[in-house]
């Protein structure tokens, strides 16, 4: 079974108090504009426990990230 929280270890008591602080991976995904697709994928993964059963969500998230990457390329050139 996959570990929760993007494979992060269990927080200490002090870190647990900061649980409301934003996860850096979640913050990065929010900046991409693909948070809704990522959330749907995470919900499917939590329910089904197998990414193969979540292919529509995997594709939707991947397509969103690809669109984001295409729009970023001209800025970096």
N, CA, C and O atoms as a MOPAC input file, in Angstrom:
PM7 MOZYME 1SCF
protein

 N      0.84600 1    -1.17900 1     0.00000 1
 C      0.00000 1     0.00000 1     0.00000 1
 C      0.88900 1     1.23900 1     0.00000 1
 O      1.92100 1     1.27300 1     0.67100 1
 N      0.48600 1     2.24400 1    -0.74900 1
 C      1.26300 1     3.47900 1    -0.85400 1
 C      1.22500 1     4.25600 1     0.45000 1
 O      0.24500 1     4.22200 1     1.19500 1
 N      2.32400 1     4.95800 1     0.70300 1
 C      2.37900 1     5.79500 1     1.89900 1
 C      1.63800 1     7.09700 1     1.64500 1
 O      1.66700 1     7.61100 1     0.52700 1
 N      0.97100 1     7.64600 1     2.66400 1
 C      0.22400 1     8.88900 1     2.48300 1
 C      1.14500 1    10.09200 1     2.36300 1
 O      2.30800 1    10.04100 1     2.76400 1
 N      0.61200 1    11.17900 1     1.80300 1
 C      1.33000 1    12.45500 1     1.80100 1
 C      2.56500 1    12.48700 1     0.94000 1
 O      3.58800 1    13.03000 1     1.35800 1
 N      2.50500 1    11.91600 1    -0.26900 1
 C      3.63200 1    11.96000 1    -1.19100 1
 C      4.87300 1    11.33200 1    -0.57400 1
 O      5.97600 1    11.86000 1    -0.71800 1
 N      4.70100 1    10.21700 1     0.10600 1
 C      5.79000 1     9.42400 1     0.67700 1
 C      6.58000 1    10.17300 1     1.74600 1
 O      7.75300 1     9.87600 1     1.97600 1
 N      5.95500 1    11.12300 1     2.38500 1
 C      6.63000 1    11.82500 1     3.48300 1
 C      6.51800 1    10.98200 1     4.74400 1
 O      5.54300 1    10.25300 1     4.92600 1
 N      7.51800 1    11.08300 1     5.61200 1
 C      7.46700 1    10.34900 1     6.86800 1
 C      6.47000 1    11.01800 1     7.80900 1
 O      6.08500 1    12.16900 1     7.60100 1
 N      6.06300 1    10.30600 1     8.82200 1
 C      5.08600 1    10.83000 1     9.78800 1
 C      5.69900 1    12.02000 1    10.51900 1
 O      6.82600 1    11.92600 1    11.00400 1
 N      4.97800 1    13.13700 1    10.60800 1
 C      5.54000 1    14.33100 1    11.25300 1
 C      5.68600 1    14.16500 1    12.76200 1
 O      4.96000 1    13.39700 1    13.39300 1
 N      6.64500 1    14.90400 1    13.32500 1
 C      6.80200 1    14.92400 1    14.77200 1
 C      5.65700 1    15.71900 1    15.37200 1
 O      4.85500 1    16.29500 1    14.63500 1
 N      5.56400 1    15.76200 1    16.69700 1
 C      4.48300 1    16.50500 1    17.34400 1
 C      4.50800 1    17.97600 1    16.95900 1
 O      3.45700 1    18.57400 1    16.72600 1
 N      5.70700 1    18.57100 1    16.88900 1
 C      5.80200 1    19.97600 1    16.49400 1
 C      5.33400 1    20.17000 1    15.06200 1
 O      4.61200 1    21.11900 1    14.75700 1
 N      5.74900 1    19.27000 1    14.19200 1
 C      5.33200 1    19.36700 1    12.79800 1
 C      3.84900 1    19.10000 1    12.65800 1
 O      3.19600 1    19.66700 1    11.78300 1
 N      3.30400 1    18.23500 1    13.51800 1
 C      1.88500 1    17.91000 1    13.47000 1
 C      1.04600 1    19.15600 1    13.71300 1
 O     -0.03200 1    19.30100 1    13.13700 1
 N      1.53700 1    20.06400 1    14.57000 1
 C      0.82200 1    21.31000 1    14.82700 1
 C      0.78800 1    22.17300 1    13.57600 1
 O     -0.14300 1    22.95500 1    13.38100 1
 N      1.79400 1    22.03400 1    12.73700 1
 C      1.86000 1    22.80100 1    11.49900 1
 C      1.19000 1    22.06100 1    10.34300 1
 O      1.39800 1    22.41100 1     9.18100 1
 N      0.40300 1    21.05900 1    10.64700 1
 C     -0.25100 1    20.25500 1     9.61600 1
 C     -1.07800 1    21.11800 1     8.67200 1
 O     -1.26700 1    20.76500 1     7.50700 1
 N     -1.56600 1    22.23800 1     9.16800 1
 C     -2.34600 1    23.13600 1     8.33500 1
 C     -1.46500 1    23.81900 1     7.29000 1
 O     -1.97500 1    24.34000 1     6.29900 1
 N     -0.15500 1    23.82100 1     7.50100 1
 C      0.75700 1    24.41900 1     6.52800 1
 C      0.66700 1    23.62900 1     5.22500 1
 O      0.46000 1    22.41600 1     5.23100 1
 N      0.82300 1    24.32800 1     4.12600 1
 C      0.63700 1    23.71600 1     2.82200 1
 C      1.79400 1    22.79200 1     2.45600 1
 O      2.96200 1    23.13000 1     2.64500 1
 N      1.44900 1    21.63000 1     1.93500 1
 C      2.41400 1    20.66700 1     1.42600 1
 C      3.09700 1    21.28700 1     0.19900 1
 O      2.41000 1    21.82700 1    -0.66800 1
 N      4.42800 1    21.22500 1     0.10600 1
 C      5.11400 1    21.84000 1    -1.03800 1
 C      4.68400 1    21.25200 1    -2.38400 1
 O      4.61500 1    21.97300 1    -3.37900 1
 N      4.39600 1    19.95800 1    -2.42100 1
 C      3.94200 1    19.34000 1    -3.67200 1
 C      2.56800 1    19.88200 1    -4.04500 1
 O      2.31700 1    20.19800 1    -5.20800 1
 N      1.67400 1    19.98800 1    -3.05300 1
 C      0.34700 1    20.54500 1    -3.31900 1
 C      0.44800 1    21.98900 1    -3.78900 1
 O     -0.28800 1    22.40000 1    -4.68600 1
 N      1.34800 1    22.76100 1    -3.19700 1
 C      1.53300 1    24.15500 1    -3.60200 1
 C      2.01000 1    24.23200 1    -5.05200 1
 O      1.55400 1    25.08200 1    -5.81500 1
 N      2.91700 1    23.35000 1    -5.42200 1
 C      3.42400 1    23.33100 1    -6.78900 1
 C      2.30300 1    22.97700 1    -7.77100 1
 O      2.19000 1    23.58800 1    -8.83300 1
 N      1.48500 1    21.99800 1    -7.41700 1
 C      0.38200 1    21.59400 1    -8.29000 1
 C     -0.64800 1    22.70800 1    -8.40400 1
 O     -1.20900 1    22.92000 1    -9.47900 1
 N     -0.90400 1    23.41700 1    -7.32200 1
 C     -1.83500 1    24.54800 1    -7.37900 1
 C     -1.36100 1    25.59100 1    -8.38700 1
 O     -2.16800 1    26.16400 1    -9.11900 1
 N     -0.06300 1    25.83300 1    -8.42200 1
 C      0.48400 1    26.82700 1    -9.35800 1
 C      0.33900 1    26.39000 1   -10.81300 1
 O      0.35400 1    27.23500 1   -11.70800 1
 N      0.20200 1    25.09900 1   -11.06600 1
 C      0.07200 1    24.62100 1   -12.44600 1
 C     -1.32700 1    24.83600 1   -12.99200 1
 O     -1.51800 1    24.86200 1   -14.20700 1
 N     -2.30500 1    24.99000 1   -12.11500 1
 C     -3.68500 1    25.09200 1   -12.56700 1
 C     -4.33400 1    23.73000 1   -12.75000 1
 O     -5.43800 1    23.64500 1   -13.28800 1
 N     -3.68000 1    22.67000 1   -12.31700 1
 C     -4.18700 1    21.30900 1   -12.49500 1
 C     -4.61300 1    20.68100 1   -11.16800 1
 O     -4.67500 1    19.45700 1   -11.05400 1
 N     -4.90400 1    21.50300 1   -10.17800 1
 C     -5.23000 1    20.98900 1    -8.84700 1
 C     -6.49900 1    20.14300 1    -8.84900 1
 O     -6.56500 1    19.13100 1    -8.15100 1
 N     -7.50600 1    20.54200 1    -9.62100 1
 C     -8.76200 1    19.78100 1    -9.64400 1
 C     -8.52500 1    18.37800 1   -10.19900 1
 O     -9.04100 1    17.40000 1    -9.65900 1
 N     -7.74800 1    18.28000 1   -11.27300 1
 C     -7.44800 1    16.97400 1   -11.85600 1
 C     -6.60700 1    16.13500 1   -10.89600 1
 O     -6.81400 1    14.92700 1   -10.77700 1
 N     -5.67300 1    16.76900 1   -10.22100 1
 C     -4.83500 1    16.05300 1    -9.26000 1
 C     -5.67500 1    15.53000 1    -8.10000 1
 O     -5.49400 1    14.39600 1    -7.65700 1
 N     -6.59600 1    16.36000 1    -7.61000 1
 C     -7.46800 1    15.94700 1    -6.51000 1
 C     -8.33500 1    14.75300 1    -6.92700 1
 O     -8.50000 1    13.80800 1    -6.15700 1
 N     -8.88600 1    14.79700 1    -8.14100 1
 C     -9.69900 1    13.67700 1    -8.62400 1
 C     -8.86800 1    12.40400 1    -8.71900 1
 O     -9.34400 1    11.32100 1    -8.37600 1
 N     -7.63400 1    12.52900 1    -9.18200 1
 C     -6.74400 1    11.37400 1    -9.26800 1
 C     -6.43800 1    10.82900 1    -7.87700 1
 O     -6.47200 1     9.61600 1    -7.66800 1
 N     -6.14300 1    11.70400 1    -6.93300 1
 C     -5.85400 1    11.27000 1    -5.56700 1
 C     -7.05900 1    10.57600 1    -4.93500 1
 O     -6.90700 1     9.57200 1    -4.24000 1
 N     -8.25600 1    11.11300 1    -5.17600 1
 C     -9.46800 1    10.50000 1    -4.63100 1
 C     -9.69100 1     9.11500 1    -5.22300 1
 O    -10.06500 1     8.18400 1    -4.50900 1
 N     -9.46200 1     8.97800 1    -6.52800 1
 C     -9.59800 1     7.67300 1    -7.16700 1
 C     -8.57800 1     6.69100 1    -6.60000 1
 O     -8.90800 1     5.54800 1    -6.28600 1
 N     -7.33800 1     7.15100 1    -6.47500 1
 C     -6.28900 1     6.28000 1    -5.93300 1
 C     -6.60700 1     5.83800 1    -4.50800 1
 O     -6.35600 1     4.69000 1    -4.14200 1
 N     -7.15600 1     6.73800 1    -3.71000 1
 C     -7.50900 1     6.38400 1    -2.33400 1
 C     -8.63300 1     5.35300 1    -2.31600 1
 O     -8.63200 1     4.43800 1    -1.49300 1
 N     -9.58100 1     5.50500 1    -3.21600 1
 C    -10.72600 1     4.59600 1    -3.24500 1
 C    -10.37600 1     3.25100 1    -3.87500 1
 O    -10.78700 1     2.20600 1    -3.37100 1
 N     -9.62300 1     3.26900 1    -4.96900 1
 C     -9.37400 1     2.05200 1    -5.74000 1
 C     -8.06500 1     1.35500 1    -5.38200 1
 O     -7.92800 1     0.15200 1    -5.60500 1
 N     -7.09800 1     2.09500 1    -4.82700 1
 C     -5.79800 1     1.54500 1    -4.43000 1
 C     -5.02600 1     0.92000 1    -5.59800 1
 O     -4.18000 1     0.04900 1    -5.39400 1
 N     -5.32400 1     1.36900 1    -6.82100 1
 C     -4.64300 1     0.82400 1    -7.99500 1
 C     -4.77100 1     1.83200 1    -9.12800 1
 O     -5.87600 1     2.08200 1    -9.61100 1
 N     -3.66000 1     2.41300 1    -9.55600 1
 C     -3.69100 1     3.45200 1   -10.57600 1
 C     -4.27700 1     2.95700 1   -11.88700 1
 O     -4.77800 1     3.75500 1   -12.67900 1
 N     -4.22300 1     1.64700 1   -12.13100 1
 C     -4.76100 1     1.11400 1   -13.38800 1
 C     -6.26600 1     1.30500 1   -13.48300 1
 O     -6.81500 1     1.35200 1   -14.58300 1
 N     -6.94100 1     1.41500 1   -12.33800 1
 C     -8.38700 1     1.64900 1   -12.32400 1
 C     -8.71900 1     3.13300 1   -12.41500 1
 O     -9.89300 1     3.50200 1   -12.43300 1
 N     -7.71600 1     3.97300 1   -12.47200 1
 C     -7.91300 1     5.42900 1   -12.47000 1
 C     -7.39600 1     6.05900 1   -13.75500 1
 O     -6.99000 1     7.22100 1   -13.74900 1
 N     -7.40500 1     5.32100 1   -14.84500 1
 C     -6.83300 1     5.82100 1   -16.09600 1
 C     -7.47600 1     7.10400 1   -16.61500 1
 O     -6.75300 1     7.96500 1   -17.11600 1
 N     -8.79700 1     7.28000 1   -16.52400 1
 C     -9.35400 1     8.56800 1   -16.98400 1
 C     -8.77800 1     9.75000 1   -16.19500 1
 O     -8.50600 1    10.80700 1   -16.76400 1
 N     -8.59500 1     9.56500 1   -14.89100 1
 C     -8.04000 1    10.62900 1   -14.05500 1
 C     -6.55400 1    10.83200 1   -14.34200 1
 O     -6.07300 1    11.96400 1   -14.35700 1
 N     -5.82700 1     9.73600 1   -14.56800 1
 C     -4.40500 1     9.83400 1   -14.90900 1
 C     -4.24600 1    10.61900 1   -16.20600 1
 O     -3.40300 1    11.51200 1   -16.29900 1
 N     -5.06800 1    10.27900 1   -17.21500 1
 C     -4.98300 1    10.97600 1   -18.50200 1
 C     -5.34700 1    12.44900 1   -18.36500 1
 O     -4.66900 1    13.31100 1   -18.92400 1
 N     -6.41600 1    12.74300 1   -17.62000 1
 C     -6.84100 1    14.14000 1   -17.46000 1
 C     -5.74700 1    14.96600 1   -16.78600 1
 O     -5.47200 1    16.09000 1   -17.20500 1
 N     -5.12600 1    14.41600 1   -15.74700 1
 C     -4.05600 1    15.13400 1   -15.06100 1
 C     -2.84900 1    15.29800 1   -15.98600 1
 O     -2.26000 1    16.37700 1   -16.05600 1
 N     -2.48800 1    14.23800 1   -16.68800 1
 C     -1.35700 1    14.30500 1   -17.61300 1
 C     -1.58300 1    15.31600 1   -18.72600 1
 O     -0.66900 1    16.06000 1   -19.08300 1
 N     -2.79400 1    15.35100 1   -19.27600 1
 C     -3.10900 1    16.31200 1   -20.33800 1
 C     -3.05200 1    17.73900 1   -19.80800 1
 O     -2.56100 1    18.63700 1   -20.49300 1
 N     -3.55000 1    17.95300 1   -18.60000 1
 C     -3.50200 1    19.28400 1   -17.99900 1
 C     -2.04800 1    19.72200 1   -17.80900 1
 O     -1.69200 1    20.85500 1   -18.13500 1
 N     -1.22400 1    18.84000 1   -17.29000 1
 C      0.18300 1    19.17800 1   -17.07500 1
 C      0.89500 1    19.42000 1   -18.41300 1
 O      1.75300 1    20.29900 1   -18.50000 1
 N      0.55100 1    18.65300 1   -19.45000 1
 C      1.16100 1    18.84700 1   -20.76900 1
 C      0.76800 1    20.20500 1   -21.34300 1
 O      1.60000 1    20.89600 1   -21.93100 1
 N     -0.50400 1    20.59100 1   -21.17300 1
 C     -0.93500 1    21.91600 1   -21.63700 1
 C     -0.14700 1    22.99900 1   -20.92300 1
 O      0.29500 1    23.96900 1   -21.54000 1
 N      0.02600 1    22.83000 1   -19.63300 1
 C      0.78000 1    23.80100 1   -18.83600 1
 C      2.22200 1    23.89500 1   -19.34000 1
 O      2.76900 1    24.98900 1   -19.47600 1
 N      2.82600 1    22.74600 1   -19.61500 1
 C      4.21300 1    22.73600 1   -20.07700 1
 C      4.33500 1    23.42300 1   -21.43500 1
 O      5.29800 1    24.15100 1   -21.67400 1
 N      3.36500 1    23.19700 1   -22.32600 1
 C      3.41000 1    23.84300 1   -23.64400 1
 C      3.30600 1    25.35600 1   -23.52000 1
 O      3.94600 1    26.08000 1   -24.28200 1
 N      2.51500 1    25.84600 1   -22.57800 1
 C      2.37800 1    27.29200 1   -22.41500 1
 C      3.60300 1    27.89100 1   -21.73800 1
 O      3.87200 1    29.08100 1   -21.90300 1
 N      4.34800 1    27.09600 1   -20.98200 1
 C      5.55400 1    27.57000 1   -20.30200 1
 C      6.75800 1    27.61800 1   -21.23600 1
 O      7.65400 1    28.43400 1   -21.02200 1
 N      6.81000 1    26.77600 1   -22.26300 1
 C      7.98700 1    26.67800 1   -23.12600 1
 C      8.36900 1    27.99900 1   -23.78700 1
 O      9.55500 1    28.32900 1   -23.79400 1
 N      7.43200 1    28.78000 1   -24.34600 1
 C      7.84700 1    30.04400 1   -24.97700 1
 C      8.51200 1    31.01800 1   -24.00200 1
 O      9.39900 1    31.77400 1   -24.40000 1
 N      8.10300 1    31.01100 1   -22.75200 1
 C      8.69900 1    31.91000 1   -21.75900 1
 C     10.15100 1    31.55300 1   -21.47600 1
 O     10.97400 1    32.43600 1   -21.23100 1
 N     10.46800 1    30.26100 1   -21.50700 1
 C     11.80600 1    29.81100 1   -21.15100 1
 C     12.77400 1    29.91200 1   -22.32500 1
 O     13.98300 1    29.79700 1   -22.12400 1
 N     12.28600 1    30.12000 1   -23.52600 1
 C     13.15400 1    30.15600 1   -24.71900 1
 C     13.94300 1    31.44300 1   -24.81400 1
 O     14.71500 1    31.62600 1   -25.75500 1

